[in-house]
Amino acid sequence: MAGDRLHIGRVPGRGLRYRLVALEDTVADALARHEPSTAASRLMAEMLVSVALAAASIKGEETLTLHYRGRTAGAVADCAATGEIRGRVTPVDLSEVAFGPYVGELVTVKWLRGRELYRGVIPVGVPTASEMLEAYFGESEQWPARARVDVRIAPEGRVVRARGAFFTREPGWPPGDDPLRPVAERLSDPAAVDGLWSAMDGGRADDEVGAWLSSPALAEAESPLRYSCPCSREQVELLLMSLGARDLREWVREQADPHVVCEYCRQRYTFDAADVERLVAGLQGSLGSGDAAGA
């Protein structure tokens, strides 16, 4: 498998569906924009892999957001149905001591062209991102699942590995047989997981999954994943205009270097007094007199 990809398949003889994600390039791009500590890098990478796995079921122009709000740190990851991914983490200087189990809550939001379609919140108190992802599918999606989020960040910040696997039962599979049990055993075996990633790189992921379950696995789809942030100057201008003319003029007066930085991609948008007056004129034209024309 060349480059970052989402791979979807099924094992019909065992009643399973699965998703595999390779995300090293996307994670490296995200980390380069924020320069976080090793612990913060790992948190962001795990959230990016998790959202790539979770978002495989959205369609069209939809976007899925996973927002982890923990006791000592937080992270947000977005993935569009078209494969664009972005994320951020706080604090960026998170220490190894502070980075512990996932304890807090996981907020899930589904969007369509900026309009919120669904929001869910589940409490989390688990040691790993893999278990948090399983909790998400079990509680929010009502899917029994097994997952593995496998991230390794070198001390100097290099992304060694950013991979993920997700397995769930197909609807209608007999309840007395649990096809997820052998999957759980394999996903907890580091050697087996390493073998899966190697097979993925060689384009043999389905063969490896089939060998795990002693039943042929069939590929269904494969799509590219990449880092991308949809922010734009137009969006930033709309945000500034929401302040109103008085506050907008005060903002530009008080700033030695008036600018706005995107929290995700770190793109910097600069403004001067002339820019602000142009925005105020736009406010006056759309809202008429009142606060928009005041100051």
WOMO-V382394 format. One record per residue. N is the residue number from 1. RES is the residue in one small letter. SS is DSSP state (helix for helix, strand for strand, loop for the rest). Layout:
<<N:RES:SS> <N:RES:SS>>
//
This chain:
<<1:m:loop> <2:a:loop> <3:g:loop> <4:d:loop> <5:r:strand> <6:l:strand> <7:h:strand> <8:i:strand> <9:g:strand> <10:r:strand> <11:v:strand> <12:p:helix> <13:g:helix> <14:r:helix> <15:g:loop> <16:l:strand> <17:r:strand> <18:y:strand> <19:r:strand> <20:l:strand> <21:v:strand> <22:a:strand> <23:l:loop> <24:e:helix> <25:d:helix> <26:t:helix> <27:v:helix> <28:a:helix> <29:d:helix> <30:a:helix> <31:l:helix> <32:a:helix> <33:r:helix> <34:h:helix> <35:e:loop> <36:p:loop> <37:s:loop> <38:t:helix> <39:a:helix> <40:a:helix> <41:s:helix> <42:r:helix> <43:l:helix> <44:m:helix> <45:a:helix> <46:e:helix> <47:m:helix> <48:l:helix> <49:v:helix> <50:s:helix> <51:v:helix> <52:a:helix> <53:l:helix> <54:a:helix> <55:a:helix> <56:a:helix> <57:s:helix> <58:i:loop> <59:k:loop> <60:g:loop> <61:e:loop> <62:e:strand> <63:t:strand> <64:l:strand> <65:t:strand> <66:l:strand> <67:h:strand> <68:y:strand> <69:r:strand> <70:g:strand> <71:r:loop> <72:t:loop> <73:a:loop> <74:g:strand> <75:a:strand> <76:v:strand> <77:a:strand> <78:d:strand> <79:c:strand> <80:a:strand> <81:a:loop> <82:t:loop> <83:g:loop> <84:e:strand> <85:i:strand> <86:r:strand> <87:g:strand> <88:r:strand> <89:v:strand> <90:t:strand> <91:p:loop> <92:v:loop> <93:d:loop> <94:l:loop> <95:s:loop> <96:e:loop> <97:v:loop> <98:a:loop> <99:f:loop> <100:g:loop> <101:p:loop> <102:y:strand> <103:v:strand> <104:g:strand> <105:e:strand> <106:l:strand> <107:v:strand> <108:t:strand> <109:v:strand> <110:k:strand> <111:w:strand> <112:l:strand> <113:r:loop> <114:g:loop> <115:r:strand> <116:e:strand> <117:l:strand> <118:y:strand> <119:r:strand> <120:g:strand> <121:v:strand> <122:i:strand> <123:p:strand> <124:v:strand> <125:g:strand> <126:v:strand> <127:p:loop> <128:t:loop> <129:a:helix> <130:s:helix> <131:e:helix> <132:m:helix> <133:l:helix> <134:e:helix> <135:a:helix> <136:y:helix> <137:f:helix> <138:g:helix> <139:e:helix> <140:s:loop> <141:e:loop> <142:q:loop> <143:w:loop> <144:p:loop> <145:a:strand> <146:r:strand> <147:a:strand> <148:r:strand> <149:v:strand> <150:d:strand> <151:v:strand> <152:r:strand> <153:i:strand> <154:a:loop> <155:p:loop> <156:e:loop> <157:g:loop> <158:r:loop> <159:v:strand> <160:v:strand> <161:r:strand> <162:a:strand> <163:r:strand> <164:g:strand> <165:a:strand> <166:f:strand> <167:f:strand> <168:t:strand> <169:r:strand> <170:e:loop> <171:p:loop> <172:g:loop> <173:w:loop> <174:p:loop> <175:p:loop> <176:g:loop> <177:d:loop> <178:d:loop> <179:p:loop> <180:l:helix> <181:r:helix> <182:p:helix> <183:v:helix> <184:a:helix> <185:e:helix> <186:r:helix> <187:l:helix> <188:s:loop> <189:d:loop> <190:p:helix> <191:a:helix> <192:a:helix> <193:v:helix> <194:d:helix> <195:g:helix> <196:l:helix> <197:w:helix> <198:s:helix> <199:a:helix> <200:m:helix> <201:d:helix> <202:g:loop> <203:g:loop> <204:r:loop> <205:a:helix> <206:d:helix> <207:d:helix> <208:e:helix> <209:v:helix> <210:g:helix> <211:a:helix> <212:w:helix> <213:l:helix> <214:s:loop> <215:s:loop> <216:p:loop> <217:a:loop> <218:l:strand> <219:a:strand> <220:e:strand> <221:a:strand> <222:e:strand> <223:s:strand> <224:p:strand> <225:l:loop> <226:r:strand> <227:y:strand> <228:s:loop> <229:c:loop> <230:p:loop> <231:c:loop> <232:s:loop> <233:r:helix> <234:e:helix> <235:q:helix> <236:v:helix> <237:e:helix> <238:l:helix> <239:l:helix> <240:l:helix> <241:m:helix> <242:s:loop> <243:l:loop> <244:g:loop> <245:a:helix> <246:r:helix> <247:d:helix> <248:l:helix> <249:r:helix> <250:e:helix> <251:w:helix> <252:v:helix> <253:r:helix> <254:e:helix> <255:q:loop> <256:a:loop> <257:d:loop> <258:p:loop> <259:h:strand> <260:v:strand> <261:v:strand> <262:c:loop> <263:e:loop> <264:y:loop> <265:c:loop> <266:r:loop> <267:q:loop> <268:r:strand> <269:y:strand> <270:t:strand> <271:f:loop> <272:d:loop> <273:a:helix> <274:a:helix> <275:d:helix> <276:v:helix> <277:e:helix> <278:r:helix> <279:l:helix> <280:v:helix> <281:a:helix> <282:g:helix> <283:l:helix> <284:q:helix> <285:g:helix> <286:s:helix> <287:l:helix> <288:g:loop> <289:s:loop> <290:g:loop> <291:d:helix> <292:a:helix> <293:a:helix> <294:g:loop> <295:a:loop>>
//
